[in-house]
Amino acid sequence: MDKPKVIVYQTASLDGRLSVSADKLLLYGDERWTAAAGQGNNVWELVKWTHQPQATLEGSGSFIREGDVPEPLPAVEGDTSHLYLDFLPEQILNRPGHKGWFTVVDSRGRVRWYYKEFPDPAWEGWYLLVLVCRSTPPEYLAYLQREDIPYLVAGEERVDLRQAFEKMCSTLEVSSIISTAGGKLNGVLLRTGLIDEVNVEVFPALIGGESNAVLFDSPDLKEEENPLKLELITANIQPDGRIWLRYRAVK
């Protein structure tokens, strides 16, 4: 195996929307979203149980809006080449009780972290891992090192997800990743051919809109490119009208 299995999981409205409006962060939701989507039937736990992931995947847009200005970081003096090596502290790699990596793509170094381990009991044993690239500001990499936040360097101008996943597989023994990211990152997974399975929990509501998050947001197909064909694994219909659709990618 040269890369982990990549599973996309999201809860979406019938028209494929992941949020009610563009100004709401995906991780924190909106009262209108909760009112329309309801509480669900614990599909996320079933997806985790099915795939036993060693990592989840989010984009920086789940934590900071595009127009927000992050807190400035102190400048780095002198040679910065050492910052562009993978940072994987032994005391974190070998810590007792480790279960997985809460992985975030942040090539621009925009997120300032409040947690490295998350207080929710459901995430006990999981630790933050950031994916960066060679154009990520050195100030951000120095900040991650000061905070003991592990990171992997993959790609030049932006994070090369295939290379990052290969590193996660070979270095961290990650064999399964679940992406709970928004449309832009899922769109990159789609266009780079990295998706192995898609799980979507559809709830019976229509949101519409032009700028709010969608399941897959990517450049248009080129003339020589084809849509990714999917093969249905299961379709689970709930009494409240929600449908859990599970598909495998036909490569």
N, C-alpha and C positions, 0 to 999 in steps of 0.2 A: 504493500500500500504506500503510494507516494503522497497522498493527501487524505485528510479525514473525510468521512461522509458529511455532506452539508445538507441540513434540513431547514427549510424556511417555515416558520410558524407565525401566524398572525390571526387576530380577530378583526373582521372587516364587515362593513355594511354590504348590502346586496349589490351596491354599485362600486364596491372595491375601495371604499374610503377607510382610512385608518384614524382620522380625526375629524372633528366637527369644523374646525377652523385652523388656518395656517399658523396662528400665533400661539397655539397650545402645544406644549412639549408632549411627545408621545407617552413618556413615562408617568406623567402626572395627570393626564386626562382632563375631563371637563364634565360638569354635572349633566349637560345635555347628552354627552356620549353615554354616560352611565344610565340615564333614563331610557335611552333608545336601545342600548346593547344588553341591559340587564346584568345579572351576575354570572350567567353561564353555568356550565355543569362540570367544572374542573377539568376541562380538556387539556389545559396546559400541563397539569400533573400527569395525565395519561400520556401525553406526548413525551414528557421527560422519562416516564417509566418505560415507554416503548423503546426509546433510542439511547437511554443511559449516557447522555452527553458528558464529555469532560470539559466543554467550553460552550458558552453562549456568545452571541455576537450582536453588538449595537454600533450605530454610528454616532458621531459627536452631536449630530442634530437632535438626538434624543435627550440631550442634556443642556444644550445651549442653542438659542434661536440664532438664525443667520445674521440678523442685524445687531445682536448684542455684542458689546465690546468687553472682552475678558479682562480681568485684573492684570496690569502689567507685571512682568517678572524682571528681576535684576539681570543686567547684562553679564555675559560671560567673557572674561578676559583671556587672551592667549590662545593656545592651540585647542581646538574643539574636536579634533579627529577622534579622540577616545570616546566622545559622547555618541558617536555613530556606530558603535559596536552594540550588539544585543546586551541588555542589562537584565540579568537573571540572578539575583542574589541567592546564595546557597541557603541562607537561613529561611528564605521564603519557599524555595523549591522543595526543601526537605522538611518543612514544618509538619508537625503531627496533625492528623485530622484533615489533611487536604482532600477536597472533593472535586474541585473544578476551577475554571478560569472565567471570570466575568470580563469578556474581551471587548474592547472598544477601539474603533478606528478613529484616529485623531491626527491626521497628517499635518494639520495646520497648528496644532498645539493650542487649542482653544479652551479645553475643559479644565477647570480648577476643581480638584477632587476634595470632597468632604469625608469620603469613606474609601478605605482600601478593602475592608471587609464589611459587609453590609449588615445592619442590625436586625433585619428580618430573619427569624429562626429558620425560614425555608431556605435561606442562603448560607447557613452555617457551613463553614469549611471551604467556601468559595473566596477567591482573591482576585483583585483587579489586575488585568493585563492590558497594556495599551499597544496598539499597532501604529508605528510611525514610519517615516521614510527619510531619505537623505536630504530632502528640502525642509524637513521639520525644523523650526527655529531651535538653535542650540540652548537658548534660555529655557525652553520647555523641557528639553531632555535633562538639563541640569536640575530643574525643578523635580522631575520624576525621580531622579537619583536621590535627591535630598529627602524625598518623601518615601523612599524605599518602595516605589511602584515599578514593577518589572515592565520592560518593553522589548519588542522585537522590531528590528529595522528591516523593511522590505520595500524595494522600489525606489525610484529616483524623485520624480516630481509629485507623485501621489503613492499611496500604499498599493503595492502589488499583492492582491489578495491570494493569488495562487502561490506565490513565493512565501507569503506569511503563513498560509495553511501548511505548506510543506515543512516549514520550520517548526510549527506547532506539533506536527506529526512526529518528526524525527527527534526534536529536542525535548518536547514536553509529553510525548506519548499520547497525544490527543487523537482519537480515532473517530470522534463524532462531535459535530458542532451544530447547535441550533441557532439560527439567525432569527431574532425577534426585532430586527431593525426596521426602519422605515423604507419608503419606496426607493430612495436614491441608492442606498447601499444594496438593497435587494435587486435593484436594476443592474448594478455592477456585477453582482453574482450571476444574474441572468445572461448578460452580454459576454461574460468571460467563460461561460459554460461550466460553472462550478456547482450548480444546483443538482442534487441527487433526489430530493424529495420535497414536496410542498404540502403543508398542512394548513388549511384555512378553516376557521370557524366563522361561518357566515350567519349574521343575525338579521332578522326581517325588518329592515329599515332602509330608507333611501336618504342620503345626505346631499349629494350633488356638490357643487362648488368647482372652482377653477384652480385654486392654489393650495388646498389642504392635501394632506398626505394620502397617497394611494399605495396599493400593494406593490407595484413595480413601476418605477419611474426611470426610464432609460432613453438613450438616443433611438431614433427610428431605425428599423431594420434596413441594412444596405441591400442592394439588389441581389448580391450573392449570398445573403444570409437568410436563414429560415427560422420560423417560430420554433420554440422548444415544445415538442410534443410530450404530452403527459398520458400516463396510463393509470386509470382509477384502481386504487387498492381497496378503499372502503368509503362508504357514505353513511354517516350516522345521523339520523333525523331525531331531534329532540321534541318533546311535547310542546315547548314554547316556540317552536318554529325555527330554532337554530339548527344549522346543518354543519357537521364536521366532515370536511372533504379531505381525503388523503390520497395523494397522487405520487407516483414515481416518475422521474424524468426518463424519457426514452432518448438515449444519446445516439 
